[in-house]
Amino acid sequence: MSKSFYATLETPSQAIHAWKYTPWKKLHPTGKLNEVPDDFLEAEVAISMMDGSELPSGISLTKTISNGNTSFQHDDKAVAFLLAACDGDTWKLNIEENTLITSPVHVSIRASGHLAISHIQVQVGNNSDVEIIWSVSGEAGWFGLLREGIIGHGCHYHEGMEQALSPFSTILRAESWDIGRDSTTTSSLLSLGGELVRSDLRGTLGKGTTYKQFIASNGKGSRKDNHHLQLTHPVGNNHSELVIHSSCDDKSRAISTGKLTISKGADGSDASQIFKNLLLSEKARADSIPELEVLADDVSAAHGAASAPLDANQMFYLMSRGLDAEESEGLIVNGFLIAAFKNLPRDSISDWLKGRLTIHLDCNLLE
Amino acid sequence: MHSLMKGILAPHLENMLTSCVLSISDLHVSVEGTVVIKGLSLEIQKGEVHAIMGRNGAGKSTLANVLMGHPDYEITQGSIHFNGTPLDELEVFERARAGMFLSFQYPQAIPGVQVGTFLRKSVQAVRKDDCPNNRELRDEMKAAMKILGVDNSFLARYVNDGFSGGEKKRLEILQMLLLKPKLAMLDETDSGLDIDALRMVADGINSISDDAACLVITHYQRLLDHVKPSHVHVMIDGRIVKEGGSELAIQVEDKGYDWLEPTNA
């Protein structure tokens, strides 16, 4: 997508929920809102097996030049910016039909330099069963990540991502996922890095599909973490689940919006959205806005949002077991964030995420 | 200590000369302005099992929470010494590290924190000088879990999250066995337990009672069928109104509490 096309798009209005809290001008790397800088560095992307074995046949990561086909909405200013910044350079992670991989695949994305960008297309062939662990790291001042996935029919696709960029980075992430018929997909995100973070995710469910998105966000300092998710059930007899747990310390802020659309005729849809925020200081803030648009008759749709400070009774319980206040708080925060991944079906991903979170929180204690 | 010396020395010096683990003197406690405990005195020696019985609202759980240092309770008068140390000098976690343990009536769920992780951290914090290595701790856990009839999958679950009433109480006793307290306070640990679970919990309490002092808070006699108390105290309206041996618990079971009301006594 061209820079000139990007320039024709209007800046998103702050009247829209998804742009109310962090306007485009705050995210744009230069502040010249109709400009796409020329000096983006491509992030390094590498693939391996978590257990150190050779990459099995049926899975490949290749660099391509995009022909412009994309599942993203063209009129989205942020997406158009990212596509223009990529200038066609795209990584393609291809998983062939009927691929069954028992050990998790690891994809690392390392973003360096003043401005960094990466565009990754994930294509999972029908009847495949894979687990992918994504590590996003680096010291880029500004990083844009585009991921679009097409999950075939009858697949089991499970992924976990640790976003651990520099605490000073600005991160703009946009994702679009199309889940095929009778597939089960879970996506888990541990959002740890960046000072200003915005993630937009759009998911579209096929018939008989299960799609679950779990997010745990840890905020400290002046970190501001925005998550905006749109899940659409254009057809029925499917299930979506969104769980976001955000812990906010110091002056950090978490913003989560979830728009759930169940189209007319999509009967048998079952959807839920849960937002939980743990506020660890008086200046921390969290805003959670679930939004339901249900046009079908025979559906189950639920949502809930809650923000609370540390539970004094939990603190007392842990301290009565010999843990001091700092240790008790750390354990509660760790547990609160881990609990976002409670319904993850694959132990390998959840164990990895738990391990990464524990290391991150332990490092925080040492700072 | 010779009885003539009693009352001459300061309480903490008295405690040092005896095997007195817990000494409570003329304790008055308020919660949000309401006086709940109104002058309670009690001494517990090592190896003794004291049972406190009383109706709902008598102040039994308040006493347990005050001893453990719950911040909602205010001591307005009196003193508490644990192994000679004034308790008001100790934070909650310091009391635990000093050897105090409270088995809660309503144990808190800590979602996302696995039982195994929690136990390991807790043992490391409390048994600093006597902390087992990982292999020894695993063996201790296995032995304690066998007493309580729980299997290894227990360790992977989140602390009290989705636990049945019986499972919560077993986890409390499992912690007690691993933390090896000098003073174990058990607040209504028998409530919600079936007879088999009650026996297992009682076995757990009995296994530590020689080396520790125990304070068992209960409404009913049934736990005391399995855990033999050396002393029984009946609390009514924030005061101990009657003390005796294990026969007092049987009397209470037979006659209820009315006959012990100060106006009827």
Boltz contact constraints between the chains, C-beta under 6 A:
constraints:
  - contact:
      token1: [A, 313]
      token2: [B, 108]
      max_distance: 6.0
  - contact:
      token1: [A, 314]
      token2: [B, 108]
      max_distance: 6.0
  - contact:
      token1: [A, 314]
      token2: [B, 110]
      max_distance: 6.0
  - contact:
      token1: [A, 316]
      token2: [B, 70]
      max_distance: 6.0
  - contact:
      token1: [A, 317]
      token2: [B, 108]
      max_distance: 6.0
  - contact:
      token1: [A, 319]
      token2: [B, 92]
      max_distance: 6.0
  - contact:
      token1: [A, 319]
      token2: [B, 93]
      max_distance: 6.0
  - contact:
      token1: [A, 320]
      token2: [B, 68]
      max_distance: 6.0
  - contact:
      token1: [A, 320]
      token2: [B, 92]
      max_distance: 6.0
  - contact:
      token1: [A, 320]
      token2: [B, 96]
      max_distance: 6.0
  - contact:
      token1: [A, 320]
      token2: [B, 102]
      max_distance: 6.0
  - contact:
      token1: [A, 321]
      token2: [B, 96]
      max_distance: 6.0
  - contact:
      token1: [A, 321]
      token2: [B, 122]
      max_distance: 6.0
  - contact:
      token1: [A, 322]
      token2: [B, 93]
      max_distance: 6.0
  - contact:
      token1: [A, 322]
      token2: [B, 96]
      max_distance: 6.0
  - contact:
      token1: [A, 322]
      token2: [B, 97]
      max_distance: 6.0
  - contact:
      token1: [A, 322]
      token2: [B, 122]
      max_distance: 6.0
  - contact:
      token1: [A, 322]
      token2: [B, 125]
      max_distance: 6.0
  - contact:
      token1: [A, 322]
      token2: [B, 126]
      max_distance: 6.0
  - contact:
      token1: [A, 323]
      token2: [B, 93]
      max_distance: 6.0
  - contact:
      token1: [A, 323]
      token2: [B, 125]
      max_distance: 6.0
  - contact:
      token1: [A, 324]
      token2: [B, 93]
      max_distance: 6.0
  - contact:
      token1: [A, 331]
      token2: [B, 113]
      max_distance: 6.0
  - contact:
      token1: [A, 335]
      token2: [B, 110]
      max_distance: 6.0
  - contact:
      token1: [A, 335]
      token2: [B, 111]
      max_distance: 6.0
  - contact:
      token1: [A, 335]
      token2: [B, 112]
      max_distance: 6.0
  - contact:
      token1: [A, 335]
      token2: [B, 113]
      max_distance: 6.0
  - contact:
      token1: [A, 336]
      token2: [B, 112]
      max_distance: 6.0
  - contact:
      token1: [A, 338]
      token2: [B, 112]
      max_distance: 6.0
  - contact:
      token1: [A, 339]
      token2: [B, 111]
      max_distance: 6.0
  - contact:
      token1: [A, 339]
      token2: [B, 112]
      max_distance: 6.0
